Amino acid sequence: MNNPLYDNLFGVHLENDAPFLYLLDGQTITYRKFLAKSGRIANTLVELGLEPGNCVAIQVEKSPEMLNIYAACAQAGLVFLPLNPSYTVDELKYFIENSEARLIICDEKNREDLTTIAQKLGVLVETLNSNSTGSIIDKAASSPDYFETVARSKDDLAALLYTSGTTGKSKGAMLTQTNLLSNGSVLMSEWQFSKNDVLLHALPLFHTHGLFVATNVILAAGGSIMFLPKFNLDEIIKQLPKCSAMMGVPTFYTRLLADDRFNKKLVEHMRLFVSGSAPLLSETHIQFEKITGHR
């Protein structure tokens, strides 16, 4: 089946035994192992009654399984909608209703409150917790690894991302398969990513920077991700020597620059630093180059 997003970012790695995710507990998840789990989740989503074009909303803490669900949605032709974990239940009602989501995946602690809203809207509720447990994982455990990829065109909707809503109601930005693929391939080329790169990933996955920039670039290149649940200064400094690239927001860099351990020796092997999501002050640029020798 022809499905540009899945075929080009995920399907090419079905037989790939190279590392995709390095976790802090020492576990390494290969591309093959990751995609087998994604296939089981794709089967589960279809068993729940979802059909191509349906929207799956997900409001959970960062975990490898959140990426599995992204891959499963791509393979099953579903629209992926990540939502900020800090949104209240009342705020979520707007996003669920506006997106016409058929399924909301949430943390177990929010299930009861969300179920009340979901029942009124005719939406299914499943859970996924930060420790890799949850009802969607339990159901997928008995599903087969193999899933027949659903055919989609390059112009089909692949994801929804809601704007910040600073001047009014948040609006759902509709991202097609081509939008995501072109973004990933152009950045991979411009930033010269390859299968040899290891990206330090401490960004959230509900935001385009951590999800569709950082993750898609690595998928396109066939590289690896050092997967951090969140920004932790000590952990960043510990993991930097194992990585070749890092993507972050300006506060990541100001906090690193304030720590004496962050010096030229620590990052002499690094190939690329990227800052996004907000403006990086000129003072930070200057101080960063002075301390590290990198721009």
N, C-alpha and C positions, 0 to 999 in steps of 0.2 A: 504494500500500500504506500502511496505517496503522501508523506506528511513532512513538509520541509523542516519545521521546527524540531520535531522529534528525530527525524532521520539525520539531520546535520549536527545537532548538539549531543544527542544521546545514542541513537541507533548505531552510529559508527563505532561506539565503544562496547557493544554487547559482548565481544570476545576479548576485551582488553583487560589484562590482569595487572596493569600498572596501577599504582596508588592514585585514588581520587581524593579521599579525605584522610588526613591525619588528625586523630582526636587526642585530647589532653590526657585521657586515661591510658594512652599507649596503643590504642587500637588503630589499625589501618584498614580502611574500607576501599577495596579495589573498585574499578569501574564495573567489572562483571558482577561483583557482589551487590553493589549499589543498584544496578539496573534490574537484577533479579527481584530485589525487594520492591522496586518501583513497579515491576510487572505484576506482582501480587496485589499491590494497592490498586493498580488500574483495574484488575479483575474485580476487586471488592467494590470499587466505585460503580462499576456497571451492574454488579449484583444488587446494589442499593437502589437501582432504577435510574441512574443518571444516563443521559443521552448526549451525543455530540452537540456542542453549542451551549449546554447548560453551564451555569456558573458555580464554582466551588469557592466559598469564602473561608478563609482560615485566619484565626486570631489566636496565635500561640507564641510561646517563647521560642527562641532560636534553637533548632536541633537539626541533626542530619535528616531526620524523617520529614521535616518540612520541605527539604529539597527533594526527597523521594516523592512527596505529594505533587510538587511542581512537575517533576518528570512524568508521573502517572497521568496528570491532567493533560500534558502535551500528547502523550501516547493515546489517550482515550478521546482526544478532541474536545476536552473541556476547557472552560475559561477559568484561569487562576486569578483569585482576588486575595492578596495578602493584606491584612489589617493590623494596625498598630496595637500591640497588647495593652497599651495604656488607655485605649478607648473604653468608656463606660458602657454598660449594657444599653442604656438609653441612646447613646450615640450610635451603637451598633445597629439599632433598629433601622435607622435611616439608610445605612450602607447596605444592609441585607435586603431591604425593601426596594431601594433604588436600583440595585444591581440585578434584582430578580434572581438572586442566588437560590439554588435548589438544595444546597447542603452547606452547613456551617460547621467547621471543625474548630473546637475550642479546648482550652485547658479544663480538666475535670472540675476544678474549683468554680468555674463559671457555668457549668452545664445546667444546673437547676434554673438559674435566672434566665439563661438564653433559651431554654426549652419553652418557657412561658411565651416569649416573643415568637419563637419559631413555630409553635403550634398555631398561633393566630395567622401567620403568614404561609402556612403549609410547607415549612422548610424542615429538612432532616437535620439532626444534630448528632455528631460523633465527637470523640475526644482524642487529643494528643497532648501528652505532657512533656515537659522538658527532659525528663529522665527516660524518654523513648518508650513509655508505656501509653496505653489508651485504647479505647474501643476500636478505633480504626486499625490499630496495629494487631489487636487480638483477632479481628475478623480476617485480616490479610494473612495471618499465620498459616491458615489452612488452604489458601488459594494457590493456584499454580503460578510458577515463575513466568511462564510464557503468556503473552497477551498479543493478540493480533492487532497491530497498530491501525488506528482509525485513519482513513484518508481525509486529509484536509488540504485546502489550497493556501497559497502564500498570502492571500488577502483575508483569510478567515481570522476572526478574533481569537487571540491567544491569552490575553490577560487584561485585567482592569486594574488601574492604579488611581486612587482618589487623590485629588489635589488637596493642599493644606487648608483651603477654605478661609483664607485670611480676609478676603473681600466679599464673602457670601458663602452660600452652601458649597461644600466640597463637590467637585464634579468628577465623574468617572472618566479618566483618560483611557480611550480604547486603543489597545496595542495589538497590532496584527502579527502574524508569524513573520512577515517581512520586516516589520519594525524591529523586532527582537533580534532576528538573524543579522540584519545589516549593522545594527549597533554593535553586536558582539564581534562580527568579522572585521569591521573597520577599526575598532579599538585594538583588537588582537594584532592587526597589521601595523598600526601606528605606534603601539607600545611594544611591538616586537616580541610578543609572547610565544613560547614554544612548549613542547612537551617536557622540557627540562626545568621549567619554572615551578617554583613552590610559592604560592601566594599566601601571605599572612592575612587572614580574614577575621576581623573582630567587629565588622559592621553588622547591623541588624538585617534580617532577611525580609522584613515587611516593606522595605524601602528600595527604590530602583537601584541605588548605588551598590548595596550589598547583594541584591538578588540578580538583577538583569545586567549590571555592568561587571562586577567582580566574578560572579559565578559563571555567566555565559562566556566571558572571555577565556576562562580556564577550560570550560567544556569545549569551546571551539579549538583551543590549542592542544588539548589533551594533557594539560599539566596537572598539578596537584594543589590542594588547599590545606593549609594548616588552619584547622577549624576551631576558633575560639568562641565560646558562647556569648561573650561580650568583651568590652575593653577592660583589661586589667593590666595596669602598668607593669607590675612584676612579671606577669606572664608574657607580655609583649617583649620585654627585654630578654627574657629567657628563651623565647622561640625565634627571635630575629636571626640568630646565627644559622638557623636551619632553613631560612627562606631566601628567596631572591627578589621578591617584590612585596610591596605593602600598599594597600588602599585604605584611606581613612578620611576622617573629617578634620577640620582645623583644630578642634580641641584635642584630638589624639596627639597632634604634633606639638602643641604648646605644652601639654603635660609631659611628653617625652623630653622636650628641651629643658624643662625645669629639673630634670633628674640627672645627676652627675654620671650615672652609669651609661647614659646615652651619649656615646662619643664616636669619634671617627673609626677607632679600632673595632667597635661593635658592629658597624655597618659597612666595613670596607669591602665585603663581598657582595653587597646588595646591588641589584641592577636598576631598580626603579622604585620610586616613591610617588604615589598619587594622592592628591587631596581634592575632595569634591564635596558636594551637597551644600556648601556655604563658602563665602569668600575667604581666602587666606590672606591675612594682612601682610603688607610689604615687609614689616618688621620681622614677621615669622620667616618669610622667605630668606631674608638676610641672615638672621641668626642661625637658621637651619644649615645654610651653605657654609657659614663660618665654622660651625661645630662639626659637621659631618663631611664636608667636601662635596656633598650632593646638592643638586638643585631640585 
